[in-house]
């Protein structure tokens, strides 16, 4: 993987992660770097799911693949918020 590929993955991950956070209602108390990681992982998983259904390579913008990536990111944000919130200080 080239430096350009890594930067592109980070940018796409940030966008997918941010869209996933927007879909989830309420405030999420996770850092931006964790949102980017969730977005990168969601982009890979969403692309894998789209490939499995045969909708990963279409002409024009791959809307179905993008929706799958955002849906996976939203689920990832929900899971991350629940796991990350458990690290807090307990009274």
Phi, psi and omega in degrees: 000135181273171178297321178298320178295321179293316179296318178298318179298320179294316180295311179297319177299320178295318180293312180297317178298318179296318177295321176298321177293325179293327182288327182281125181288155178087180181265133179255125181262066175230148181289160183297325181296327179288325175297319179295317179298315177299319179295319179296313179297318180296324178297316179294315181293318178298320177294321177298315179296317179297321177295321180297326179269357177078023181243016182282327183243096177237165177283138181085209181280134180275080185295320181295317178297318179297317178296321176296318180296317179293320178297317178295321178296320179297316177296318178298320178295317179299314180296316181296318179298318181292323179283319182291326179293336180287344181284346186298172179286135179256141180265000000 
